[in-house]
Amino acid sequence: MSNLTADIQANLDLFVQETKESKLVWGLRNEDGWLACDSSEFEDSEVMPFWSSQEEAQKHNVEEWEDFKVLEIPLDIFVEDWLITLAEDGVLIGTNWNEQLEGKEVEPSDLAKLYL
């Protein structure tokens, strides 16, 4: 049973809360790099999805994404390095996408502010 719902703002709040507690962020990576997709909200934008739990990330490790591995990123490295680099590259962060691949797409700088 998933903790994620159709309420993408609640899923974002859960992402911040759970990653603060676990000190880990979860993503999907294959030999070509970390999973990135076209944004469903913003034209000509790319989004990288991340989850607050290994279990939620694992649910997306199927079908076209089955060749990816579910890997953890320490939260301090994610906030201090990844979010800065992704902001410079203009990549959005997809937080806690649910089983319908719906999730809040946020600017990395806006996500970083939620950890202050």
C-alpha positions as CSV (number, residue, x, y, z in Angstrom):
1,M,0.0,0.0,0.0
2,S,1.4,3.4,-1.0
3,N,1.6,6.4,1.2
4,L,1.2,8.5,-1.9
5,T,-2.1,9.9,-3.0
6,A,-3.6,12.0,-5.8
7,D,-2.8,15.1,-3.7
8,I,0.5,16.1,-5.2
9,Q,1.1,18.9,-2.6
10,A,0.7,16.4,0.2
11,N,3.1,14.1,-1.6
12,L,5.6,16.9,-1.8
13,D,5.2,17.6,1.9
14,L,5.7,13.9,2.7
15,F,8.8,13.9,0.5
16,V,10.4,16.7,2.6
17,Q,9.3,15.2,5.9
18,E,10.5,11.7,5.2
19,T,13.8,12.7,3.6
20,K,14.5,14.9,6.6
21,E,13.9,11.9,8.9
22,S,15.8,9.3,6.8
23,K,18.5,11.6,5.5
24,L,18.1,9.8,2.1
25,V,16.5,10.6,-1.3
26,W,15.8,7.7,-3.8
27,G,16.1,7.8,-7.5
28,L,16.4,5.5,-10.6
29,R,19.7,5.2,-12.4
30,N,21.0,3.0,-15.3
31,E,24.3,2.9,-17.1
32,D,23.4,6.1,-19.0
33,G,22.7,8.1,-15.8
34,W,19.8,9.1,-13.6
35,L,16.3,9.0,-14.9
36,A,15.0,12.2,-16.5
37,C,11.8,12.8,-18.4
38,D,10.0,15.5,-20.3
39,S,8.0,17.7,-17.9
40,S,4.2,17.2,-18.1
41,E,3.7,20.7,-16.7
42,F,6.3,22.8,-18.4
43,E,7.0,22.8,-22.2
44,D,10.7,22.3,-23.1
45,S,11.6,21.3,-19.6
46,E,13.1,18.2,-18.2
47,V,12.3,16.7,-14.8
48,M,14.1,14.2,-12.6
49,P,11.9,12.2,-10.4
50,F,12.9,11.3,-6.8
51,W,11.1,9.6,-4.0
52,S,11.3,9.7,-0.2
53,S,11.4,5.9,0.2
54,Q,13.0,3.0,-1.5
55,E,9.6,1.3,-1.6
56,E,8.0,4.1,-3.6
57,A,10.9,4.3,-6.0
58,Q,10.8,0.5,-6.5
59,K,7.2,0.7,-7.7
60,H,8.4,2.7,-10.7
61,N,11.3,0.3,-11.5
62,V,9.1,-1.6,-14.1
63,E,8.3,-1.6,-17.8
64,E,10.3,1.0,-19.7
65,W,12.2,1.8,-16.5
66,E,13.0,-1.8,-15.5
67,D,16.6,-1.5,-16.6
68,F,17.2,1.1,-13.9
69,K,18.4,0.5,-10.4
70,V,16.9,2.1,-7.3
71,L,19.6,4.0,-5.6
72,E,19.9,6.3,-2.6
73,I,21.4,9.7,-2.4
74,P,22.4,11.1,1.0
75,L,20.2,14.1,1.7
76,D,23.0,16.5,2.4
77,I,24.7,15.8,-0.9
78,F,21.3,16.0,-2.7
79,V,20.5,19.5,-1.2
80,E,24.1,20.9,-1.3
81,D,25.3,19.6,-4.6
82,W,22.5,18.1,-6.7
83,L,19.9,20.9,-6.3
84,I,22.5,23.5,-7.2
85,T,23.7,21.6,-10.3
86,L,20.2,20.8,-11.5
87,A,19.1,24.5,-11.0
88,E,22.1,25.5,-13.2
89,D,21.0,23.0,-15.8
90,G,17.4,24.1,-15.7
91,V,16.1,20.6,-14.6
92,L,13.0,20.4,-12.4
93,I,12.6,18.0,-9.5
94,G,9.7,15.6,-9.6
95,T,8.8,14.7,-6.0
96,N,7.2,11.4,-4.9
97,W,5.5,10.6,-8.2
98,N,2.5,8.4,-7.5
99,E,1.5,5.3,-9.4
100,Q,-0.1,7.5,-12.1
101,L,3.3,9.3,-12.5
102,E,1.7,12.4,-11.0
103,G,3.8,14.6,-8.7
104,K,4.7,18.1,-8.0
105,E,7.4,19.4,-10.4
106,V,9.4,22.1,-8.5
107,E,12.4,24.3,-9.2
108,P,15.5,22.9,-7.4
109,S,15.9,26.2,-5.5
110,D,12.3,26.1,-4.3
111,L,12.8,22.6,-3.0
112,A,16.1,23.6,-1.3
113,K,14.2,26.3,0.6
114,L,11.9,23.6,2.1
115,Y,15.0,22.2,3.9
116,L,16.0,25.4,5.6
